Amino acid sequence: MKELQARIKQDGQVLGKDVLKVDSFLNHQIDPLLMQRMGEEFYQHFREFPITKILTVESSGIAPAVMTGLAFQKPVVFARKHKSLTLKDDLYVADVYSFTKKTANKISVSRKFLSATDHVLIVDDFLANGQAVAGLTDIIKQADAHLEGIGIVIEKTFQKGRQLIDRQHIPIFSLARIKAFENGQVVFEEE
């Protein structure tokens, strides 16, 4: 997605050797028009799949997932990272480690929002080491639901996340694929 690549080049900040800060349009402040176009891109790619639910992890995956849900006209479910008084029983639970935040989280989804009749599209903001996708995949398996595909806003191909998914033969589509950070600049994979 050329528009997303241009926005990453314009507003993204490379931090260290493996972190990209995109908080001006994706992770803190959200550009809703860009999110809408991303949702439409995911829809165009996965429209032939029998999607019944969009699944993501709070919090940065919610905006692109909602716009994807809007394009599909299907519900969006997000796995919660934090315990809640209203979400405590009858849950699917998985462990997810965040390399960026250096923390482990238990993510959870209420059993009433995901079942064996669902055909799920995972949508998330980043794919790096694949831990969030692995946790969501675990939850989908617990529900006996069908994982149809994975939509990623920004993929860092120099990290191992894609290889983990490819081994499972899950269809995956990334809007922007980054192969390296060189001299503080983003280098994209060739189309």
C-alpha positions, 0 to 999 in steps of 0.5 A, a space after each residue: 500500500 503505497 499510501 501507507 509506505 509514504 506515511 511511514 517514511 514521512 512520520 515514522 521514527 526508527 528507534 534502535 535497530 528493530 523498533 518503528 514508532 508510528 504513533 502519529 497515525 496508528 498507535 496513539 493518534 489515529 488517522 481515520 481516513 488512512 485506517 478506512 483505506 487500510 480496512 478496504 485493502 484487507 477487504 479487497 484481499 480477503 473478500 472471497 473468504 467466508 469471514 464471519 469475525 475479525 479478531 485482534 488484540 487491544 489496543 493498537 490493532 483495534 482501529 484497523 480491525 474495526 475498519 476491516 470489520 466495517 468493510 466486511 460488515 462483520 463484528 470485530 472481537 478484540 482480545 483483552 490484555 487486562 483483567 476486567 470486572 466484567 470479563 472474568 469467567 468463561 474465557 479463552 486465554 493465551 499468553 503473549 510476550 511483547 518484545 517491544 514492551 518486554 512484558 508478558 500478557 495473558 490475553 482473553 476473549 469471552 467464549 460468547 463472542 467466538 465459536 466453532 461456527 466462526 471463520 476468523 480473519 486476524 488483523 493486527 498493527 505489526 508483525 515482528 516476532 509473531 507472538 500476538 498472532 500466535 496468541 490469537 491463533 491459540 484462542 481460535 483453536 480453543 474455540 474450534 473456529 476456523 482461521 481464514 487469514 491474517 492481515 497485518 498493517 506493518 510487517 518487519 520481514 527481518 524478524 521471525 513472525 512471517 516464518 512462523 505463520 508460513 510454516 502453518 500455511 495460513 494466508 497472510 497479507 501485509 500492507 507494508 513490508 519492511 526489510 530493514 532499518 538502515 541509518 535510521 531509515 525504513 527500507 521496504 521490501 520490493 513489490 
